[in-house]
Amino acid sequence: MLQRTEGIVLKSDLFAEADLIVTYITKDCGIVKTFAKSPRKIKSRFGSSLEPLTYSKISFWGKEDSSLPRLVQSDIVHPFHSLRSSLKSFLKVSEIFELTLNFVPERDANSRVYSLLMNTLRFMEVDCQTGMLMLYYKLKLLEIVGYLPGLNGCGQCGRKGNIFYISHGTVLCNRCSKDHNPSNSLSPAVISLGINLLGWDMNKLGRLKPSEKIVQELTALLDEHVKYITERTSRTRTFRVPC
């Protein structure tokens, strides 16, 4: 069965001497791993289309339930070259890709995730310096996949609370938290940003001017939340590049 769609290369893994396992997030099929035969040879028909971050129109062949269909065509639509050429930008994108792979199951088509990722990459091409875009992506992805941390009231009774409990994935009020060890005390500004940011359009993020401290505090909370859920530390975030 031949399938045609469009997608973005999330990663490419070496296989044998000249082959690759290429992982895409696609518009119609969700995350798909494909087998690319001999793309590392000089005269390969794939050229540079299998590089991470490349947005292409692709065709792959295999049974409907095949876990590793064969990639037969890959035509570049947009290479996102500027994001690949900057180490700082590429590390930010890599963190986004890693987060996406951790939360989105294979072959689970999700147009909201695909659109979110595509729009984020396009905005990053224009301005990759803002931490707001990374924060926005993390919040929106967690919302879409059902793992958004609870900030808008106690997760047990609905009362106001400002202590976030990692093991519960939510803030708890003073009464409901008596038998639990606190994790993070959040300022009203951090809670407000986390709640309100979800309602903003990506193209209007530049209008928001929270302090760097608030952005960092909310980012740290989300990273700890993700670490607890996935039971792994982000490999990308272990790298640090000077601003």
Rosetta blueprint (number, residue, H / E / L):
1 M L
2 L E
3 Q E
4 R E
5 T E
6 E E
7 G E
8 I E
9 V E
10 L E
11 K E
12 S E
13 D E
14 L E
15 F E
16 A L
17 E L
18 A L
19 D E
20 L E
21 I E
22 V E
23 T E
24 Y E
25 I E
26 T E
27 K L
28 D L
29 C L
30 G E
31 I E
32 V E
33 K E
34 T E
35 F E
36 A E
37 K L
38 S L
39 P L
40 R L
41 K L
42 I L
43 K L
44 S L
45 R L
46 F L
47 G L
48 S L
49 S L
50 L L
51 E L
52 P L
53 L L
54 T L
55 Y E
56 S E
57 K E
58 I E
59 S E
60 F E
61 W E
62 G L
63 K L
64 E L
65 D L
66 S L
67 S L
68 L L
69 P L
70 R E
71 L E
72 V E
73 Q E
74 S E
75 D E
76 I E
77 V E
78 H E
79 P L
80 F L
81 H H
82 S H
83 L H
84 R H
85 S H
86 S L
87 L H
88 K H
89 S H
90 F H
91 L H
92 K H
93 V H
94 S H
95 E H
96 I H
97 F H
98 E H
99 L H
100 T H
101 L H
102 N H
103 F H
104 V L
105 P L
106 E E
107 R L
108 D L
109 A L
110 N L
111 S H
112 R H
113 V H
114 Y H
115 S H
116 L H
117 L H
118 M H
119 N H
120 T H
121 L H
122 R H
123 F H
124 M H
125 E H
126 V H
127 D L
128 C L
129 Q L
130 T L
131 G H
132 M H
133 L H
134 M H
135 L H
136 Y H
137 Y H
138 K H
139 L H
140 K H
141 L H
142 L H
143 E H
144 I H
145 V H
146 G L
147 Y L
148 L L
149 P L
150 G E
151 L L
152 N L
153 G L
154 C L
155 G L
156 Q L
157 C L
158 G L
159 R L
160 K L
161 G L
162 N L
163 I E
164 F E
165 Y E
166 I L
167 S L
168 H L
169 G L
170 T E
171 V E
172 L E
173 C L
174 N L
175 R L
176 C L
177 S L
178 K L
179 D L
180 H L
181 N L
182 P L
183 S L
184 N E
185 S E
186 L L
187 S L
188 P H
189 A H
190 V H
191 I H
192 S H
193 L H
194 G H
195 I H
196 N H
197 L H
198 L H
199 G H
200 W L
201 D L
202 M H
203 N H
204 K H
205 L H
206 G H
207 R H
208 L L
209 K L
210 P L
211 S L
212 E H
213 K H
214 I H
215 V H
216 Q H
217 E H
218 L H
219 T H
220 A H
221 L H
222 L H
223 D H
224 E H
225 H H
226 V H
227 K H
228 Y H
229 I H
230 T H
231 E L
232 R L
233 T L
234 S L
235 R L
236 T H
237 R H
238 T H
239 F L
240 R L
241 V L
242 P L
243 C L
